[in-house]
Structures are given as C-alpha cells and as structure tokens.
Amino acid sequence: MRLQNKICIVTGSGAGIGFATASAFADEGATVIALDRDPAGLTSLVRRQPSIKTQILDVTDADAVGEFFQALGKADVLFNCAGMVATGDLLTCTPADFSQTMTLNVTAIFDICRAALPIMLAGKGGSIINMGSVISSIGAAPDRLAYGTSKAAVIGMTKSIALDYASRNIRCNAICPSAVETPSMSQRIEAMDDPVTARAAFESRQPIGRMASPAEIAEMAVYLASDLSGTITGSIMVMDGGAKL
C-alpha cells in the first residue's frame, strides 16, 4: 500500500474529487481525516470507507482551521480540494462572487497551508497537493473570470511554497484538470437551458472526447502523496485530455 502509516487530510471530501481522493487514500492504507462543511456528504463517505475519520469544518473560518491543526499533532499529506466555480465575465461577475471565490479558492488554501506547515516541519516532511485548474495561468475559458483568477493564484502559491520549503522536505504540487464529471458539474449542466448540448460542449473541449473522472484525479493525488513522487515539487500536473495543447 502506497500510503501506509501516512496521515492524510482532505478538504472538500463530501463529494466529487475530494470524496474520491479520501476514499483512494484510505484504500492505500492511509489514516484519512476528511473535512467538509456538509455532514451528509461526510456520512456518505464513511459508508464507502468506514476507516475514514471525518470532521465538519468550514475552511473559510481561519480560527476553526487553526484550532483543527493545533489539535492534530501530525500530518503527512494535505490535499486542498475544497473550492467553487463562479460564472461571469468582468462585467457580469459580481464583486460578491469574486470575493467569495477568492476567499474559498485562495485565502482558505493559504490559511490551511500556513496552519499545517509547522506540523509537517516538526515531522521532518510532508506533501501538499493543491486543486488547481487549466482555467488559470495555463489558459482561459469564457465566463470564468473569478475562477480563472483564483486558480492562477493557486498555481503561484504552489510554486512559492515548493521553492521555500524544498530543502526541508516539504513538497507542494498542484493538479490542474479541465472538466471533471463531478456531482457539481452535473448539477451545473442540468441547470442549463439545453443540458444535452451543454454536456456535449463540455466533452468536446477535451480532444480525448470526454471529461475526466474523479477517480482519475484521485489516482494522481495518491501518486503525489506517496514517496514514489519524492522528487516532484512545484509541478503543475495538467490532466485536461489535451484541452490546452
């Protein structure tokens, strides 16, 4: 098992990529602490993998985040997966949507990494994995101003953490997919005027002709969490089916 004896924290574990990754970490022998603000999602996760420990946590609450890590004591892997997708261009994205996106997608990662890092340093190493996107500094998409801005910031933060702490055995990488077949993606598609056409459009953006599955993203996270990726830090792992070639 690739993650035996590792303590792994996963945010946004109640659904989608976070759910799949928490399950995959546990399947690989890790002690998993799954965080989400949705108790129903965490309950479903434990039904899937009873060994997973869960805690309800709003990652935008910096005080609560600090208290969680102060009580933790040890952490080998941190996967920052909680996030949101706001729609709109420069004129239609509201200031409130922009602020909320940056708070959840960027500031929360800053707060969580800052709280987790001392524990990892005390343990002589760790792997931080951030959820990025190809809609970022890699490329753009229509009506995704706030989202693309936030994910570009995540890439910048990832590289900075990687460089600053590489000599102390802390690795930091980002996974950057294109469209992923998550429950939130399905909900967004079903809410559109023509879901069939919308789904076909999302799928056609990837030259491979389909969206990624959460399990595929989780497998990359397992690799980055494991000692097999020990020389990989500051890397942006693009998983977009060729969308930004």
N, C-alpha and C positions, 0 to 999 in steps of 0.2 A: 504494500500500500504506500502510495507516494507521499501521503501527508501524516503518516503515523507519528504520534506524540506532538503534533503541532496544534496550537490553539489558534483558531481562525475566527475572526469577527467579520460578519457580512451585514452591511446595511441594506435596506430596501429588500428584505428577504421575504416579504409577504406575497410576492407574485413575480412572474416573469423571469428575468435574468438572475435576480437575487435569489429567488426561490430555487431555480435550477442549480445555481452555484453552491448555495448552502447544502443542498442535497448531495451534490457531487463531492464537495469537501468531506462530508460525513462518510460517504461511500469509500473514500480514500483513506479512512482511518483517523481523520482529524477530530478534535474536540471543537465543535462549532457552536458559536454564540450568535444567534440570528436576531437582528434588530429590525424593527419596523414600528410604525405607529398604528398599524392595522391589526388588531388582535385576531380577527377572523383568518387573515392570511397566515399568521404565525401558527394558529391552530391547525390549519390545513398542512402546513409544512411538517409539523410534528407527527401528524398522521402518516405522512410519507416516510419520515425518518425519525423514529422515536428517540434516538440518541441525541438529537439536536436540542440545545438549551436555547430558550427564547427570552427576550425582554422587550417590552413595549418602550420605544424611545423615539422622540421627535428630534431628528438630527439637527434641526434648526434652532434648538434650545441649547445654547452653548454651555449653560450651567449644568444642565442634565447630562450633556456629553462628558463634561469634565468629571462629574460625580461618578459616572459609569466607569471611566477608565481608572480613576483613582482607586476604585474598589476592586478592579480586575486583577492587578498584580502581575500578569504575564500575557503577552500577545506575540505570536509569531507571524501572523498574516492578518492584514486588514484589506478588505475589499469594499471600497466606497462605491456602492451601486445605486443608492437612493438618488432619484432625480425626477425631473419633469420636462415636458415638451410644451412650450408655449408657441402659438402661431401668431403670424402677423409680420408685416414689413415695418420700416421705420415710422411710417405714419399711422399704421393700424395696431401696432403693438403698444399697449398702454403702458404708462410709467409703472403702474402697479404690477402688470405682468412681467415687465423687465426686472423690477426689483425682486419679485418673488422668485423668478428664475435664477438670478444671480445668488440670492440667499441660499436656495436649496442646492443648486448645481455647483457652486463655487465656494461660498463662505462656509457652508457646512463641512465641505471636504477639508478646508483649511483648519477649522476648529477640531475636527476629528483627528486629522493627522498630527496636529500640534499636541493633542491630548494623548495620543497613542505613542508618539515617538519616544518620550522618556522611558516608557516601559520596554520598548524594543531595544533601546540603547542599553538599558540595565541588563537585558537578556542577551546582549552581545550580537544582536542581529534581527532582521525581520524583512518581510516583503510587503510592500504597499502596492495595491492594484487599484487604479482609478478608472471609473467608467467614463470613457471619452466618446467620441463620435467622429466619423469622417466629415460631418457637418460642423466645421470648426476652422482652424487654421489650415486644414487639409483641403477643404472645399466648401462650397455654399449650396444651399437649397432654397427654393422660393418660400417666402413667408416663414422663415425660421430665424429672424434677426436675433432675438434674445437667446434662443437655444444655441445657435452657432457661436455667438459671442461667449456664452458661458463655457462651451466645450473647448473653445480656443484657449480660454483661461486655464482650464483643467490641464491641457497639454503643457502650457507654460509652467504651471505649478509642478507638474510631474517631473519635468526636466530639472527644475531648480532643486527639488528635494533630492533627486537622484544624484546630482553633482555634489551637493553639500554634504551628503552623508554616505557616499560610496565607500570612503576609507574606513567607515565604522560599521561596515557590513549591513547597511540598510539599503535595500533595493526598492526602487519605485518605478512602476511602468503603467502605461495606460492601454486599455483595449478600446479600439475605435471601429465599431461596426457601422454599417449602413442600416437599412431597415431590418428589424428583427421581429419575428412572429410572436409577440408577447400579448397578453390579455389587453394591455392598454392600447397597443397598436390595433388590435381587432376592434376595440371599442371606438377608437377614432375613425376607423374605416366604416364601421356600421352606422356611425352618426352622419356620414356624408350623404349628399343627395343621391348619388349613384354608387353604392358600395361595390358593385361588381366592377365597374370601370375604375374606381379608385384603387381597388386591390390589384387589378391588372397593371395600373400605372406604377404602384409601389414595386411590384415584382419585376417590371421591365427595366427599372432603374439599375438593377444588377445584371451585368452581362450573363451571369450564370442562369438568369431567368427565375430566380426565387429569392425570398427573404431568408435570412439566417434563422436558425432555431435557437432558443435559449440554451439548449444542451451544447450546441457548438461553441457558444461564447463561454459557457461554464468550463468546457474542456480546456480552453486557453487559460482561463483563470487558474485551474488546477495546475497547469504547467508552470505558470508564473509564480504560484505559491510554493512550488516544490523546489527541492535542492537541485534538480536537474537543470533549472534555469539560472544557476548561480552566477553566471557571467552577464546576465541580461539586466540592465538597469538604464533608465532614461529612454527606453524604447517605446515606440508608438505602434502597437500591434494592430495593423489595419486588417479588418475582416469584413470587407464590403462586397465580395463577389465580383470585384473588378469595376465597381461603380465609379471610382475616381482615377482610373488609369489614364 
